[in-house]
Every structure is written in structure tokens, then in C-alpha cells.
């Protein structure tokens, strides 16, 4: 029976399903004869989910079902499934008035009920589709992937039917191998009910892929609801210019889902894809990259793309993206404004350089301000959204004052009415550095369930630890009561009223930790050097002694961190290494002489060098 692939996008907010589109486009380019169809439940009314899914399967009769599951976790700073999760949780956990706490509990119950209802509904839709498709193809195969599955793949395995393939991250090469009948053992996936996922599966690097322009003539022919996203011109249509993120932000899962290796799509292919959408009336584009400019080395790639957009005559478009504001220069800023960027999001998380470093974000806050000034000078006058996530690691009153000072400087650059602070409290994600930090601090147990929304777990996953947790809870509750429609600005004003504002210069200068006094060292420098040099005497015992010495060296190195000690240590290690090499070579020469007394010193030395440097000739 010929392969027939039905892509089912599970219910979701009406966001353009770029992942499914790219999968179908890639499969068509590799297997032009295979029939495909896209069925998007995001465009279907909730009461029609089941009958609409049944009709799609009855009409198409697929041999392969591919499900895209975008969302699971519910944390958001604004109204969500059953209300505002942040407000409900803070009212329940931090409210002083019993009636406020009761309201928070009832609101939280609605949110949790909606969460579990959606979870069970989506699992039920997958199983329903499998059973329905088996009427026409008893051997129908199923692949489940998408953002939600990539993050919670370990927890979803036992909730899916046996034989379901759980895909992590990108799915193009996985589908290729399935359709060719090749082994998928090396892909980022596992088979539910038949095996457990490999340890750290999500941390494996994806297979590199050369991306070409999506063929929207073909996509339109296999997706009946394609026009839904184009009808009124309100949607931002996704276009991907690169995959991967090289950073290590403590709370972010993008870097493990997409991998650290940045793969840039050819600018000509990106613009060709945009041109197809432009000709269909699209004027709003969202570059779906984890980071549009992930590092300074990619600034030139961004310039090339924006120049190509101008050269193609796409002069009346608007676009937006996630952009690291430290990776700009004046020329790039001008190109961004010229090509129609109308939304700028600065995800600095904190206005304190100390906390930015502790969260492993790699930002230089001074550089961010300089680039913001360059962007303003280039003529940018649209909205600037600044993401702040308070109380992640080591938040204090001092760092809050620094963040307020930094935010006020951004307002001075762009205008207070243009800068919108978005206040987030991190929803702790599996596979992140923040999760490891929670394990180390005893906040979470290693066997916790990240999909649980029970109150005793949810309070830990909505990251707001003490000693500052209660303080932020009170401030946020007051902000919700005063001005829920401008929550971010109200929070910043309340924090400034309570704590004040530090000089801006303090935000740029993290404190330097004092080094431990040298007198507290358990082993002296001289004794370590003696032990190290003693360990390398005698070439027969070199291997075992070397391991012992290096272990000892590591302990002392971790204890003594002063610059002067490191310089002295480097000098002594260089001397010791040279001595050890000379001892080894001399010992080998001596042994060769003892075994072959008839050979001359020169020939023995040559033979020794051959054994050391030419092992393939031995």
C-alpha cells in the first residue's frame, strides 16, 4: 500500500504551524510521489474536534499519522486557559485576606482543570485517530512530536499507545528514514511501550539539514485551511532563517531542543520563501529562530538577509523576532529599521550584570544600552518589550534597585510610553540548568513529575523561591489590584516606591568575590610541587603516579584561585613537564641499550623516536 501521510496539528492558539508546514515540504521534496495532507485542529471549533478528525481520516485514509503538539505547560504572565495563572497562584500563596486566597484557589482550580482537560483531550485525540485509521490500514504508524513533546518526552511515553514513535526536536530526517524503511535507532526518538528513551536524549545534537525555500504552492494544495491565516492580514506568518542557539541561559530549553550548533539557512532561500507569502498578501512576518542574531559572528548573516529583502522589493512589510540586543551594530540597526522591524523584544531577564552572569545569559548590559541608542538613532520608534524574570538566582534588594535603574535608562532612550516591561516568573522546565540548580538546592527531588499541577509541585515549578518570594508576591498582588491592564509598569513603579533606585553604574559592575586566605590552605604550594615532582620520577610508575598527582593538583587548584598562584603554578608545571619528558625518553633509551647492546646510541635514539612518533610503523 502506498504511503499516505496525514499531519494533525493538535488544538492550539491560532499560531501559524510552521513546524508541520516545513515537515510536509521536506517530505515532498524527498518523495514527490507520496500523498500528504495537513489537518489543523487550531482552526476547528472545540465542539467539532472529534467529528472533524474522524472525517479527515475517513476521507484521506492515512498509512502514517504525524501529530504536532505545541503547548503543555500553562505558566503565563497574562490571561491563560482558565484565567490568569500568575494572579491566581499569587493570590492563593501570598494573599493575606482569606477571601482573596479563596478567589485564588478557585481561579487556580479552573486553570488546573483546564490544563488536565487539555492534556487528556489531546491524548484522547491521538488514540482516537489511531483507532480510526486502523480501519483502513491495520499497520498504520504514528509519530508524535512538537515543542511540548520535545520537552516532556520522558513523561508522555507511558501515556501513548504502544508503538507510537515519540520524536524530540526536528523531525525531517526521522520521517525520511521511516519512509525509506531504514533504522531510526540513531535519531532523537524512541518507541513508546517498546523501549525507554536514551539517557539525555534531548541533549543529542540534531542531524544537520540544508534548508531550501518552502514550496507554498504545494502546501496550499494539501492544506485546506491555509487561507485561514491569510484572510485578514492579522497573523504574523512564521519564517525560519536559522536553527540552534549556542547559549546556556539557565532557564531556557531552546538550546537543548534545537541544539547548540547554529545552522543558517541561505538568505536567497529565505527571501524566496517570503516572496511566495508576500505574493499571497502577507505583510507581517515572524522570524521563528530561537535567536535571530545568536552571536556577533552572525551579524553579517543578518545583514545579508536584510539586504536581500530590500533588493527583492519587500519594502512594505513588518517583521519581528527574538533578538539579543548585545549583537547589533549601527549598520545592522539601520537595516532593521529600513526593512520594517516594528517590534523589538529585549529578553535581558534582569538589569543587574551580576544576576545576568549567574543565570549564564552571556549579556553585557552596557553593550545592550549602547545598541539600543544606535537603534533609536536609526529611527526605530515602535514598541520595545523588555522581559524581566525576577527572583531567579540570588535576587536581593540591591539587584532589584539596579534593575529599576536599568529600566529607567531604557525608557530614557526609547520613551516611557514605548517601553513595555513584561514581568515573568520562570516556569521551571525539564533539562535546564535551573532544574539542576533546584536539585542542588533541595527545592525539587530528582523523581518529581514536571507535568504535575498539584499545589505542592506547582508552587515550586512557578519559580519564586524565598527569601524574596513573599515580597514579590505582595508587590504583584498590589499591582494586579491597582492596574491589571498595565501590570508590568505598575510592578516597576511599586518596586521603585518601596526600594528606590540605584545609580546606573552599579548595574554594570558585579561584585568581585574575595579569594580565600592562603593561610587556610590544607596543603602548601611547596609540598604540592614536591609531591608532583616526586610522582614523575621513574618511568615504570609514571602512569599511576601521574593520576595521583593530577588529582592532588586539581584539589589545590580549586582551592587557590589567586592570579599570582596561577602564574607560579603554570611556570612550575611547564618545568615539571619538560623534566618528565626528558626522564621518560632517557629511560626508554637506557632500556633499548640494555636489550640491544650492539646498537649504537644514535640508532637506538632513532628507534626510540620512531616508537614515540610513528606508531603506525611499529
N, C-alpha and C positions, 0 to 999 in steps of 0.2 A: 504494500500500500504506500502511495506517495506521501511524503511528509507534508503536513499542513499545520502551520503554527498559528495559534491564537494567543495574542498578548492581551492580558487582562490587567488593566490598571485599577487597583482596589480603591474604594471610596477615599477621597482626599479633598482638601481645599482646592478650589479651581486654579491650580497652578499648571502651566504648560508642562506635559510629561516628557521632558527631553530625553530621559533615560530610555524609555520604551521606543521613542522615535529613532534614536541612534542605533539601538539593537536591531530593529527591523530593517533599517537602511543598510547596516553592515551585512546582515544575513543575505539580503537581496543582492548585494554586490558580489558575495562569495558564491551564492547558489541562486542564480536568476530564475531557475525553473520552479523553485519551491513557492507554494502559495502561502500568503500570510494575511492576517487581519488584526487590526488594533481595536479593542473594545474598552472604552474609557468609562468606568463607573463614576468618575468625578463629574460627568455631565448628565448623570441619571438621577432623578428624584429618589430619595431614600426608600419610599414605599415600593418602588419598581425595581430595586436591586435584584431580587431573586428571579422574577419573571423575565426581566431583560437579559440576565445572564443565561437563563435557560434558552431563550430564543436565539441568542448569539451562538450558543453551542449547537443547537439543533440545526441551524442554517449552515454553519461552517464545518461542523464535524471534524474537529482538530485531532491530530495524532500527537501533538506536543502542546502543552499548556505552559505559558510563561507568565507568572504573576509578578507585578511590580507593587511593592508595599513601601510607601514613602514614610509614614509617620506612625510612631507608637507613643513616645514619651510626651507628657502633657504640659510640662512647665512652660509658662509664657508670661511676659510682663503685662499683657493686656488680656481682654476678654477671650476665653477659650471655649472648650466644648460645652460646658455647663455653667459658665460664668468665668470669673477671673481667678485662676488658680492661686496667684500670688496673694491677692487680697484675702481670699478665703482661708488660706493656710496661716497667714499672719494674724488674722482676726482670731482664729482658733488657738494658736500657740502663744500669742503675745497680748491679746486683748485683756484689759483689766475689768471691764464691765461684763458681768455674766451673760447679759443679753447679746452683747457683741460677739462673745465667744460662741454662744449658741447659734447666732447667724452664720458665723464662720464654719461651724460644724455642719450645719445644714447645707451651706454652699459647697463645702468640701465633699460632702456625701454625694451631691449632684455631680461634681466633677469626677469623683472616683467611679460612680455608677456609669457615667458616660464613657469613661476610659475602659472599664471592663466590658461594657456592652459592645464597644467598637472592636475590642480585641477578639471577643468571642464571635462577633459577627463576621469579621474578616476571615478567621479560621474556618467558620462555617461555610462561607462563600467558596473558599478554596476546596474544601471537601465536597461541597455540592457540585462544583464544576467537574471535579474528578469523576464522581459517580455518573454524572450526566454524560460526560464524554466517553465513558466506558461502554455505553450503549452502542456506540458507533465504532469504537476502536478499543477492544478489551486491553490492549497493551499500551494505552495512552501513557505518555511520560509527562512529568510535571517538574518545573523549575520554579522556585520561589526566590526572589531577590529584591533589591531595592535598598534604600537607606535604612529603613527600620530593621530589615533582616540582617544587614551587614553589621549593625551594632549589637543586636540581640540574638545572633545566630545560635549561640550556645543554649539559650533558654527556649527557643522555638522548636528545636529538633524533636522533642518528645511530644509536641502538640500537633505535629503534622503527620499525615498518613505515611505509613511505611513505604519507602521507595522514593519519596519526594526528594529532589535534589535541592539542597539549601546553598545558594550562591552568595558569596561575600565579595563586595566591591564590583568591579567591572565584569560584564558577562559575555563580551563578544567572543573571546577565544573558547570559553566553555561551550557556547552554543555551536561554534564551528566543530569542535571535537565530537559533540553529541550527534550532530548531523552526519559526520563522516564515519561514525561508529568507532572512534578512537577512544583510548583510555582517558579518563578525566582525573586520574589519581593525582596528577601534579597541579591541577587547577585549585583555586581558592574556593573549595566547596566540599560538601560531604553528603552522604545519602542518609536521610533520616530513617531510624529504625534498623539500619544495617551496620552502622559504624558511628563512632564518636568523632567529633571534629578534632583535627590535629591540635596539639598544644600551640597556642599563639598563632593560630591560622590567619587571623586578621592582620598580623604583622608581616606576613609574607608579601613580597613585592609583586605587583601585578605584571602580567606579560606586556611588554611594550607593544604599542599599536600605532600605525601610521593612519591618522585620521584625514579623511577627504570630505569634501562638501556633501552634506546630506542632500539626497535627491527628493525634493519636496513634491515633484510631480508624481513620483511613485507613492510617497507617504499619503498624499491626498487620495490616491486611488484605493488604498487599503484601509483608510480611517474615515468612516462616515461622519464622525463628529468633529473633524478637523476644523470646519468653519466656525464652530462654537467659540474658539479662541481668537478668531479674526473679526467677528461680526461688528463689534462696536469700537474696536481700536483701543480698548481699555487695558488689555492684558500686556504685560511685558513678556515677550517671547524669548525663550532661552536659546542662547548660542554659546557653545563651549570653545574657548581659544586655547586651553591647555588643561592638563590633568596633573595632580600631585601638588604637595605642599612640603617644603623642606624644613618647616619649623617644628618646635616642640612645645607649643603652648599647653600649659598643664591640664587644661580642661577640655581641649578640642580633640575630636575624634576624626576630623578630616584627614589628618596626616597619616593615620593608620588605614583608613578606608581606601583613600586614593594612592597611598604610598608617598614616600619622601622624594622619589625621583620625579622631577618636573619634566613633562613631555609637551612641548609646544607644537600646536597644530600650525601648518603653513598658513601665513597670512592670506595668501591668494585664495586658499580653500575656504577660510573663514568668511572672507568678503563675498565669495561666490555663493555661499550659503545664505548670507544676509541679503544678497541681491534677490534671491528667489522669494524670500519672505517680503522684501520691500515691494516687489512687483505685485504681491498679493495684498498690498495695503498696509503692511506692518510698518509702524514708525517708532515703536518702543521696544528696545532690546535689553535683555539682561544677560550679561556675560556670566555664565554659571560656574566659572572657575572657583576653586577653593580660595585662591588669591589671584587677582588679575595681574598683579606685579609682585610675585612672591619674594623676589630679592633684587638687589641693584643690578645684578648681571642680566636681568630680564627687562630692564628699562628699554634697551634698544629694540627688543622684540615688540614691546608695546608701541613704541614709536613707529615701527614698520607697519604694524597693523593699522594704526590710526591714519597714517599717510595713505595707505591703500584704501581706506574708507573714503577719504577725501577725494582721491583720484577716481574712485568709482562713481562719484557724484551723489553719494548718500549724504546730502548736506542738510536735510530737514528731519533728521532722526533725533531721538533721545536715547541715551543708554545709561546704565548703571552697573555697578559691580562691587564686590568686596575688594577694597584696595588698602594695602599697607601704606599709610601716609608717609612713612620714612623712606619709601622707594620712589621718590619723584625728583625731577629737576625742572628748571624753568621752561625748557623747551617742551618737555612732556606735559607740563601743566597747560601750556598754551594749546597743544594739540588736543588735550582732553576737552577743553572749553570749546575749541573750534568744531569738534566732531559731535558735540551735543550732550556731553555728560551733564545730567540735570539732578543727580542725587549723589551725595558723597558721604560714605559711611566710614567713620574712624573708630575702629574696634580696639582702642588702647586699653580698655578694662580698668585702668587706674591712672591717675595723674601723678603718681609717685614713682620715680625711677627705681626706688628700692623694691617696691612690690612688682613692678614690671619685670625686674630681673628674677625675683623669686618665683614668679609664675612662668618663667622660661619663655617669655614672649619675644625677646630679641629686639624690642623697640628702643630707639634713642629719642626720648621725649623732646629734647631740644631740636633735633632734626625734624621731627614732626611739625613743630611750630614754624620752623623756617620754611618748610614746604607748603604749609597752609598759607603763609604770607605770599609765597610765589603763586599759588593757585588763585588767591584773591586778586593779586596784581594782574593775572592773566585774564581777569574778567568774570570769574565764577561768582554768581550771585544767587544760586539756588540753595536748597535745603542741605544742611550738614547734620547728619545724625551721629552722635558720639555715644558709643556703648560703654557703660560703666558697670562693672560687676564688683560690688563692694564685698568686703569680708571674705575674700578667697583664702589668702595666706597671710598671717601676721598683720592684719589690719589694726591700726591704732588711731587715736585722736589726731596724732601728728600727721599721719599719712592721709587722713581724711581732709585736714586743712590744706595739705599740698594739692590734693585732687581738686578741691574747690578753687584754689588759686589758678591751677592749670585751666580749668573750665572757663573761668572768667577771662583768661587771656584768649581762649578760642572765641569767646563772644566778642572781645575787642577787635579781633581780626575780621570775623565774618558778619558781626552784628548779632545782638542778643536774640532778635526775632528769627534769625536764620539757623541758629544752633539749637538743636533739639537733643537734650540728654535722654538717652534710653537706659533706664535703670533695670538691670538684670540681676537675678540671683542665680548662680550657676545650678543647672540641673545636672547632677553628677552622672557622668557617662562611664560605662564599662570601657576598659582597655586604655584609659588615660592615665597621665601622671598624677592627676588629682585623686583618682581612685587608689593608686599606690600610696599616696600621702595619707588618705583616710585609713588604709590598712595599718600603716606605720604608727599613726596617732591613736589607734584603737577606736576610731569613730565607727568603722564598719568591720564586721567579721568577714573572713575570706569566703565563707559559704553563703553570703547574703544573696538575695534574689533582686537584681536590678529592675525587674519588671513589677515588683510588688508595690502596691499603692496603699498598703496598710499604714495607719498613722505613725507607728513606731519606726517604720522604714522610711516613709515619705519625708519625715522631718529631717532625716539625715541626707537624703538624696537632694532635697532642695537646700543647697549648701549655704548655711548661715550659722556657723558654729559660735559658741561662746568663746571669750567673754564679751564680744561685741554684738552677738546675735540679738539679744533682747533690746539693745539700744537701737539697732536698725529696725527691729520690729516695731518699736514705738514710733520712730520717725515715719516709717512707711504708712502706718495706720493713720497718723495725723495727716499725712499728705493725701491719702485716699479720702478722708473726711472733708478736707479743705477744698481740694480741686482734683477730683478723679480724672478729669479730661485733660489735664496738663500735669500728670503725675511726676514726670521726670524733673521739670523745672521746680515744682513745689518741694521735692525732696532736696534738691541742691540748696534752695533758699532756707529750708529748715535746718539743714546741717550747718550752713554758714551762720545762721542766727544763734545756734547752740554752741558751736565750737570756734567760730571765727575763720580767718583765712591767713595762711602763712605767706611769707614773701615768696614770689615765684621762683627765685633762685634755689630755695630749699627743695623744690620738687625735682630738680635736676641732679642733686648731689646725694646719693645714698650714703649712709654712714659706713665707715670702714671698720670692720670688726678688729678688736685688739688681738694681737698674737699672744699665745700662751707664754708665760715667763719661761726662759730657758732653764732656770734652776729647778723647775718641776719635772724635767725630763728624767725618765727612769733609766736611760742609758746614755752615757756621754758620747760626744762626737768621736773622741779619740778611741774609746773602747769599740765603737762600731767599726771604725776604719781598721783597727787591729783584727777584729773578728773577720771582716771581709777579706783582708789581705791573707789572713791565715787560711781561709777557706779555699783559696785558689792555689795553695802550694801543693804540688803533687798532682800530676796529670791523671793518675789512676782514680783518684777520688774526686776529680773535678766535677762530675755531673751531680752527685748527691750533695756535695758541699755548696755548690752554686745555688741549688734550690733553697737550702737553708739560709744562705747569705741574703738572697733576694727577698725572702720572706721577712727576715730581720730588717732589711733595708726599707721595705715597704712600710713597716710599722713605724720606724723612726721618721721616715719621710712624711707620713701622715701627721706625726706629732709636731715636728719642727717645720714651720712654714715661712720663716723669715727669709727675706731676699738674700741676705749675706750668707746664711747657712746653705741655701740652694746653690749659690755660686761656688762656695768652698766644696760642697759635695760633688758638683759637676767636675771640678778640677781633679779631685781625688779619684773619682770614678774613671775619668779618662786615663789617669796614670795607672790605676789598677788594671784596667782592661788591656792596656799595652803590655804590662808586665805578664798578665796571664797568657796572652797570645804567645809571647816570647817563650814562656815556660813550656807551653804545650808543644810548640814547634821543636824546641830543644829536646824535649823528652822523646818525641817521635823520631828525631834524627838519631838520638842515642840508641833507641831500640832497634832501628834499622841497622846500625853499625854492629850491634851485638848479634843480630841474626845473619848478616851477610858481611863477614869481616873482610872479604876480598874486594868489596866495592869501595870505591873512593868516596871521600866526603862530598865531592861535587855531584857525583851520580846519585848518592843517597839523598842529598838535598833536593835534587831534581825530582827523584821519585816521590819524596815527601810532598813536594809542591803539587805533583800530579794527583796524588791521592786526595789532597785538600781541595784542589780547584777543578779537577777533571774527573768526577766520579763516573761519568759515562764510559770512560776508557778502562776502568778497573776490571 
